[in-house]
Each structure stands twice: as C-alpha cells, then as structure tokens.
Amino acid sequence: MSSAGQITANDLKPVTTEPRREESPIIRITGMHKWFGEFHVLSNIHLTVARQERIVICGPSGSGKSTLIRCINRLEEHQRGEIIVDEIKLTNDIKNIEKIRAEVGMVFQHFNLFPHLSILENLTLGPIWVRKTPKAEAEETAMYYLEKVRIAEQAHKYPGQLSGGQQQRVAIARSLCMKPRVMLFDEPTSALDPEMVKEVLDVMIELAEEGMTMIVVTHEMGFAKSVAHRVLFMDFGKIVEENTPDEFFNNPQHERTKLFLSQILH
Amino acid sequence: MEKEKSILSDESNIRPPATQVGVLGWTKKNLFDGPWNTALTLLILFFLWKVIPPLIDWFFIESRWASTSAECYAADGACWSIITYNIRFIIFGLFPPHLQWRPLTAMLLLAGMLFYSRDRRHWGKGLGYAWAVALFVMGLLMKGGLFGLAPVESTQWSGLPLTLMLSVFGMVAAYPLGVMLALGRRSGMPAIKSLSVVYIEMIRGVPLISLLFMSSVMFPLFLPEGITINKILRAQVAIILFTAAYIAEVVRGGLQAISRGQYEAAESLGLNYYQQMRLIILPQALKIVIPPTVGILISAFKDTSLVVIIALYDLLKTTQSVLSNPKWMGFSAEAYIFIALIYFICCYAMASYSRRLERELGANT
C-alpha cells in the first residue's frame, strides 16, 4: 500500500474474465436525464453494460456518480430517457421495479445491514421473502456466501458486533444471496478504516474473477486499474471521459480528467 | 527483597478510611454532607416523625376491617369495612350476583393469558389463536346466551370487568390502527396522507370527554330509526379512535428515527412495501418508541374511567355508587385509595413489563 487507504495496482493482480459482448447487454441507458428539483444532476447519460463487464465510475463528489447507479435500481427516479435492465424497461410499474431490484445487487457506503437481525437472518431475508426460497435452503446458501467472504463464524452475531470491514463483507454476501445478475457498489470502501479496505476489495476481486457484472463507484484507483474493463469519469452530471483503465490513467484525454487524476494520485 | 515485599503487602493492605465506605460512608456522603444538608436531613426526619406514625395509626391500628358502618363512624381510623362490605358491588357492579363467577372467570382468564404472553419465547401463531379463543370465551362468559349460560344484558356489565374490557380492547385495537395511521401519514399517496393527517389532528384536537359525549348523545341521532348500537360499544370505539391518534404520532416519531439507508437496503433487495415495513422498518421503529407508547397505553387505561360521565358503570362509577349510599357516606378516602391501588397495580405492571421488553429487545443490538 502507498498512502492510507490507497491500494496501488501492484498490490492487486489483474482480473482476466472478459465481457460477453455477443449477448444482449445487461444494462442499456439511453439519453437519460435526472433533476433534483431545478438542479440538473444527470444529463444525457448513455451507457451500455455487457454481461460480465466491470465498470468503475469515478469523479469528484457531487458529480452524479452515485445518483447514476442508484437510478439503475430505481432508488432514484429518472425523468427523461430510458433505462433497460436485463430486458426489462424501468417505468413506474412497481412490479417491474421489484423484479429488477431482485436481479440487481447493491452495496452501500454505510453497509445498511439490518441491525435487529442476526447476520444469517440478514442474508436469508431476501431469498425467503422475495425469491420464496425454503428457509433451510436459504440458510445453506447464506452460509456458502458467508464462507466465501470469510466470515462464516460470525453468522449468529448481530451487525453491531462486527467491524466495518466485516459488515461490508456481510453486505456483499447479502446481495449475493439473491443471485443477482449485476452488482452495484456505491463507494463500498469510503466509510472504512484504512486497514479494512483491502479485505473488502479482495472479496470484490474474487467476485470479478467469477465473472460477476459490476458497476463500482470508487476512488480506489488501484482497484480500477486491475479490475475494470472500462473507467468512466463523471463531472457535473455528465460522463466526461470513458476509456480502458490503461488509456484512462496513462493518457487521459480531457483536461478535467487530468486535473482530477493529478489530485487523486498525488 | 524481603523489605520490598513487606512494603508492597503493607500498601495493598491499606483500606479506605471507615468514614468513606460502608453504612457510615454512605450516610455521611448522602445525608450529612455539610451544614446545609445536615439541616435538611434533620428537618425531613422531623417531618416524617410527625406524619408517619399517625398515618400508620389511621391505616392499620385504629382502622376497622370488617365492621358495620356504625362501628366505623365510632372509630378514629380508616374504615376499610366499606371495601370488604361492598367488595362485590365495587368489583362486579350490576352483574347478576348469582352469575358473578362468570366475570370473575373471564378476568382470571385474562390475567392468565397476559401472564403467559409476557414471555417472548411464547409468542407465535399458536399464542395468537389462543388469544382469539380466550377473547371469545371471555365475551361468552360476559354475554351468555350460548351453551346453557343465561344471557346477561350488556347494560349490566360493570365494575372492574368493564374497565378491563374497555382498556384491553381499546389498547389492542388502537395499537395497529395507530401504526397504520402513522404509516399513512408518511405515505407518498396524497389521499391516504391527507386523510391520516386530518384524522390525527382532528382527534387530537378534541378532549376524550367530548368524543364520549358525541358517541353517546350525538351519534345515535344519525342512525336510522330502529337501529341502536350498544352504548358500551360506542364508548369503546370512541376510546379506540382517540388512543389510536396518539399512538400514531408516537410511532411516526419512531419511523423518522430509522435512517434512509434501511429503507434503501430493504428496497434494493426487492422487498415490497408491506415486507419492508413488516420485516425491516416497524420492528426497529416500534422498539425505539416502546417507552412513549406504554405511556400512552397507561394513560388510555386510566382514561377509561371517563366513561363515568356517560353513565357507564365502570370501576369508578360502582365505587361512587357505594359512596352515595347514606350508610357509607364519608368514607370516600378509603374507597378511592382502594381503586387507586387497583389502577396502580395495573399501570405499574405495564410500566415494568415495558422496561423488561426494552431490555430484552435491546440486547440484540
């Protein structure tokens, strides 16, 4: 590690699974706009995500990157344009929205585990109530994913008894239990103490190696370099630049991108 | 070495001064800490010496426990005979005396059910069914008319059974209604939201007494001729509607304390609105508001005594009837102390149960 929290590309080995571009894209956003009242947060967003593709979105705070991924599972409503997730168009139809949410996993900056439920119950809740999985099977799946995020021994504790890094790994496992087609990460390591960042990134990298489609909003540039197929840079609600990690970091095209990179990479 | 050791053990053997610990220390710290506190302590001791012995005299020594009213008038102390002599009427009121085992059984059943339900490990579907059956049996015992039980008019329901009925049904029905109103008030649907707001604000804007009057005097005027709704039922509905509005506001406070992230996490799993509320939001919100909710339930319990003004014979009214008997006039202090004790036992039980529930639920997080 270089400075606190920042992990360089040398710490992480590159992930090799490739996007399946021949299939229909998992997410297709065309001409999407969003306003908060009068404030134009997202303007004319076009983004197509292939299955198994991994995208990292970065940009200064307030640039609309979180809002963009929150539009994908309708935590935020867009006002113009079109969002299609796994062939389902996002409209006001609540049934469609719930169907999409079940297919789209989301990991939050502040974990948002359910504090009144044990870790195991946090994981089985979605499968039991949304997927109608039998309890025993849901628990088996939950233990499998807890094992995977290396936290199985904590299954019967409550979220408040776990460290931040552990909680975030549980949150990832909670999403995985729903067997999602795509995972959205909203600054998953920003609220963590520096020494816990790596344990969460490691889990995310394993996920990438298994071919999970991921859209990650993060400032972890090392992670972007080794995992992303594409890096998006956003500023003032627009996608300013979009490129492969190599090109993005070594040969940024846009002035604002250069400025941002110089600030974040020191 | 030797010397060091002895010094060490000497120091570890030192005890705090006798005036700092134990009974002496406590007394000094809390009662005689400086001249001002010493004076206060002495003053209070003097006051207690003046008040307590006469009170004990009145309560126990000079009192009559099972005498006629004439003997009571002759004695100096409390006349507990008013209770022992009239206990049947105070508790059961107008209920036919030869059938009073029925309300008694109903009350014991209620107490038993409450006692059993107090343990959270017993909560479940089975207990829900048990309650449904128990409430049916209690109703049957009160009303009769089935299985060879002689029917008893609801106008004869009175005393403690009536008080308990009004309050138990009042709380049990008002709580879910209040939760629904709270959710309604935070709903995104304008019609539901404004209905809830109007309801809550209107009900909170009027005293319970006026609601009771409306239910007993005004409401029957609007019914078509020939249709009457039982007076107790009308009072019961007024109590439910009133309590629900207050519970709604308390629960709304709890809902506001749940962070946006909890809603978002629940939504992003694909849970529908009903599931989000039932599984994620309400369990947390309702837990936070246990203390104020129990406060409202306790005051609802005591407020049932207001049905006196629409001439329902609840516990307070039966006691007042006894006091209006010329034989027992003038012993109102004893009578009121007695029913105050009944109210206190019930309210204290609720309060301490709520503390226990809070502790048990709090242990999880």
Interface residues (C-beta under 8 A of the other chain):
Chain A: N73 L75 I94 E98 K99 I100 R101 A102 V104 G105 M106 F108 H110 N112 L113 F114 P115 H116 L125 G126 W129 V130 Y158 P159 G160 R174 M178
Chain B: S259 G261 Q262 E264 A265 A266 E267 S268 L269 G270 L271 N272 Q275 L279 I280 P283 Q284 K287 N364 T365
